[in-house]
Amino acid sequence: MFDHQREAFARDGYAVFERVFSGELLELLRGACAAFVAREDDRMDAAGTDTLGISHRGRRYFANECQRERPELRRVLFDERMAQICRATLGDTAYFFFDQFVVKGPEQGMPFSWHQDSGYVVGNGGPPDHTPYLTCWCTLDDATLENGTVRLVPGSHRQGLVPHQRQAGSNDLAVTVHAAKEIAIEVPAGSVVAFSSLTLHATGANRSDRARRVYLAQYTPEVILNPGTRQLRRNAIPLLQGGRQVTFA
C-alpha cells in the first residue's frame, strides 16, 4: 500500500495522501480546533498581549500539545491510516511526538517563513543530532494558494539541517530559499501532506474570507531526549514497532 507515496517521500522528502479523513473524525478535528483557538486567545488575554511566541491574535495561531488536553484526538493520532502513512515514510518504527493546530485567520492570516521543522527543535533547545522525523500536515479545509497552503522545496531533505535565524516581529525561525525551487501543494479537506523534518517548507498568507485550519501530527523513528538532562522531549508513544501497530485509539 502507498508504494507511490513511499517512492515520492524517499525522492522528494514529501508525499501527498488525499482525503484520508472525512465524516466524524474530520468534524472531531474541526471542533477541537475551535476550542484551542479560544484557548490561545484566553492565554493572550491573561498575558495582556496579542502575540505569544509565533502566535498572533486573529492572524495566526499555533496551539500545542492538544492531545494531552483532549484525549479524543488520539482517535486520529493512532488511527490505522496514520500507521500506514508512517510505514510508507518513516518505516517500521514510529513514535508519536507532537501535535498542534495551526490556524490562519480570514483575510489577514500571516504567512509562515521558510524553515525546517528540525530547525525549531534545535532552535528551541532540542538535540542537534536527532534523527529526522515526520510531519503530517492534516487539512481541515481545502488548502489552496488563496488561503496559504504549504509550499515545499523537493529534495531539500537531503542537504541536512541548515542554520535558522529568529525574525523580528513574527518571531519565526527562518532560512532563505530560492523561489524558483518551490512548489505549492493544493489538496482537499481531510488530506495529509507528509514531509521530512528536514524538508524546507513555508505557508503563504490567507487572503480568503474563511480561516484555514490544519492539524499537525508528528512522529519520530526514535525517542528524542533533551540534551544535558536526557529527559524526554515532548512525547514518545509507540505507534509502530517492527512494522506492527502497537498503540490504537
Steps between C-alpha positions, in 0.01 A plus 500: 500500500610857425792385280484821296512717813785293643709567189405868494592550864842340457569702185342838579471511878120515494194303390132585461216282631168644384171472690632288785242628752135589458173493690516460877880520537525812287224665704678394820811686385302809399321519834820456697671762285244765595550421869878536476480831314283623788761367744772700328289818508446444874874460551565827317231675705662378822841621384365835377643452152400415144812291437627188674801343332408446136125538562341836411140571602253468213775454245683177580469240777726213606330301778728228638473168685130470432454126554606542864191716561266328255573124507237442231755636250686173543231346279676682216860473623482123547264423215596213270532745210764700685687176568492424128635845417782453752589162347522658155722785618685426825512122471435231760551710815299808589428690821241773538697816581293819483167643390387852424215693337615765254238755400521803271233761548281612207625784279791584731661161565876543524746301287741264675867532404712238325640252749566138588305352790828365637617861508232571760606202711859625507406869524284428805768308688464149359781265396679602178579137417144363501394269218269669247134439578161525328250785490144418391328823389132403524260740328172591668403719202584492131858631489552742210739767383243761603481387863872436547563134429837340567789549258803270496840463335516144360819316593607756760496232771827366358701811589478447875417755765569862401544799736181689592470862613230645727295765318399821677126565507378154398738312736542236228815294465583537133736420215535649151367295208529551125139552388548318168556172685171496692172329421157559656278211611125549459292223657140449616390493863587178681828453314848445646816655362781301663852640493839452661601729784791602275282598203495876449145632505295815556137612482353810343261763624129421524322735262169312507195593708522185716754365746746239373537221755758222524572232758869416526599151620866407529663158536863406564700185418664516844440645846629860510663612825599848606876565498667515838208382713422200275135546592225420252430776250127540427356147462614151400195276473575200274274469197704247300750244625646255249244623250209396723260754644525482879294798620142551392243773555 
